[in-house]
């Protein structure tokens, strides 16, 4: 008979551990530095015998589907948009949503650490500044590069075979950097809003 109720615990690093996991004792055992380092890779249903025997609350097919969606970046940190790698965190969220209709936010380990030390707002401000600076430098570089090319005195043929392809390539790289930075800024904007709404007592330490 399969497991009907899953139980979880969260360790001091914010890692979700499934109490029904067949390696549970190993997962919670005090670890040295290297064991601790590799623990993340073991926090998955793939290493659990209930997955192998297909007798978990989540079927084997469902778990495979969750892993597939995870690889496609379907599960992102609610605060910064980083991809969530820890599968048990995703399972934890899905289980609470399906069983109790409770929306658990997915939070990456970096954000979790910052929330714990009450530094999330200053961290997100630094990251926001970093991405704004990225955009400004990218635009400045592009303008400077365009100006440099415009004052080059070369044969027209070089414009077609070298300058135009090179400029197009640089434009492409810059557009990727700017798009990624805007995306990150958007995540942090909504992440900060979410944080302020759900952690109102921690606002002071900006
Ligand atoms: Zn995060």
Boltz pocket constraint, residues with backbone or C-beta under 6 A from the ligand:
constraints:
  - pocket:
      binder: B
      contacts: [[A, 77], [A, 78], [A, 79], [A, 80], [A, 81], [A, 82], [A, 107], [A, 108], [A, 109], [A, 110], [A, 111], [A, 112]]
      max_distance: 6.0
